[in-house]
Amino acid sequence: MWRRGRCVSILGVSTRLEEQTTPEAEIERSAPDAVAVADEVRFYRRRDGRAIAGVAGGMADHLGVGVLWVRITFALLAALGGAGIAAYGLLWVAGAQAPSDLQGPAVSSRERQQAFGLVAVGAGLAVGAGTLSGMVSGWIAGGIGVALAGAVLVWREADQAQRRRVTGAVLGGGRAGGVRVAAGALLVVAGIVIFLLRSIGLDQFQFALLAVLAALAGVAVLTVPWWLRLVRDLGEERRARIRTEERAEIAAHLHDSVLQTLALIQKQSEAPREVLRLARGQERQLRSWLYGPSGYGRSLHEGMDHGTLAAAFERAAGEVEDSFAIKVQHVVVGDCELDERLVSTVLAAREAMVNAAKHAGVGEVSVYAEVEPEKVTVFVRDRGRGFDPGAVPQDRHGLADSIRGRMERNGGEIRLRTAPGDGTEVQLDMPRAKVSP
Amino acid sequence: MTEPEQAAPAKPPVRVYLVDDHSMFRAGVRAELDTVTDAVEVVGEAGSVGEAVAGIAHHRPDVVLLDVHMPDGGGAEVLRRARKANPEVVFLALSVSDAAEDVIAVIRAGARGYVTKTISSTELATAVQRVRDGDAVFSPRLAGFVLDAFADRPGAAPINDPELDLLTPRERDVLRLLARGYAYKEIASELFISVKTVETHVSSVLRKTQLSNRYELSRWASDRRLV
């Protein structure tokens, strides 16, 4: 759900600063492949080796730099009116925890101590700089600080709860979790109260209003983890449902087509011709489903839409294969839109294929069509028994009407090359209509 | 030059190596080739790109039958990794894929030919012997693709090197007949030339297909526009 574009816009500030503080030469790679394997686009908070919430670790994985640099950057940024803390908080809220199957790099206890040290430095810098600049009075900063500490406690507990849920433990996580949440809530409330008390003399009404707002803010802060999880779970669920539907569709398709055909083939195993026919038909159907224009594999064959010559030949060849249990090897070079003449040409070619299938006594017919700027040429050829064109009885209309008639009515011509025992080749030439503007 | 085909039965069998990620298909080809002829011997098989590269280096077969579609880059990847170290090994692509891009990609990566998996066992054995002898094997479909790609039509890539970027009229004739389903012998008698000459033309077309810049794969899609 979390696309890179949005993610980066939030990361904007820290990403840029990152580049300034880290000379790219001596970046120690802290196993960025761990995330890269799963999903390069997503930013995940680290699950293992985290000091607070794994945001710095996740950033390090995401950007492919050392985690120490990220932490230093956050600490330094904290001095700028607490920007580092704000950024950290935002990333915590925005970033999902890494999936449990994603194994993070091992963390030494020294690195952990370092991290906690940097957290302290960051907090100190934020308070110190805030006090020095006089931007916020120490008291107010103190109140907010206490509230923040409470929020951190609650949020961390939420992460913990999620982890337990993933690992399958019972929700709730025992008394310790409850105590932590309660303590966090208490701190948040305390912080807000301090903040309110230190806000200078207000009359009753203003105070009541502020108290209500503060209470709402407190509730919002405390419940952030839960509603975030709600949103995320919803997205997760939707993705899972899409996957399931996809799988169901594929399963249904395979069942309707492939499994049915396989069952038919088993029943028909005594009749090789029938088996061949079934197998070919099924192969073609599956192929068009996988690679075809409307199929599963999208538009790999552009220009193969319904209105083109190549598509028409594809269909004609398929029909003949299905009806007569022979193989029609068809090759089309170039392609163009169908018009009336070309439809006739395809139909004539189809009739030639049918003739070959019926009379030639072979298992394969070759069809070749070439589209040139001024004409379309089609060859239908078999290596079958051939015939003597002069000896064809007058009452056989297939060649005369269906092929010759169709072609000549539309300004095309037909050439026939055959002799008994020597196969048959029907050549169709059809001039193309003048190119329309 | 064409007669010795029958006159030399003492030729050692062609040593073939099978690369396909479907073990069922490998078993099928192996069984078919074993029953249909003694002139072809399957010396090994592989189901993945890595396995294939190692196996080819180890067995040093005459001909590798190469599946176009496999995980980890497919036939083209095998060609890229195995061809330099084993220049004497010849590759023949074998696939169910109809997509021009795929077929052309393996040809340009160095395969000496392309046949579809529906080919009969005897035809496959013939094709294997043909590529071993240094000739190219063009299925009608590949011939069609190549004709398509070298066609002169609006939007086609410009011609930089006429030697490579254009087919001679004779080569075109041969390709057309191939696409029409003619065998080499039939093409020879149709054009009043020897089978050897047909083979020369086909090899030349193969070389152009592999080397011509006109055939840049990125351009393939735009080349295949309506006329």
Interface residues (C-beta under 8 A of the other chain):
Chain A: E283 R287 Y291 L300 H301 E302 G303 T308 K327 Q329 V331 V332 V333 G334 D335 C336 E337 E364 S366 Y368 E370 V371 E372 P373 F379 R381 E425
Chain B: V96 D98 A99 E101 T118 P140 R141 A143 G144 L147 D148 A151 R153 R176 A179 R180 G181 Y182 A221 R224 R225 L226 V227
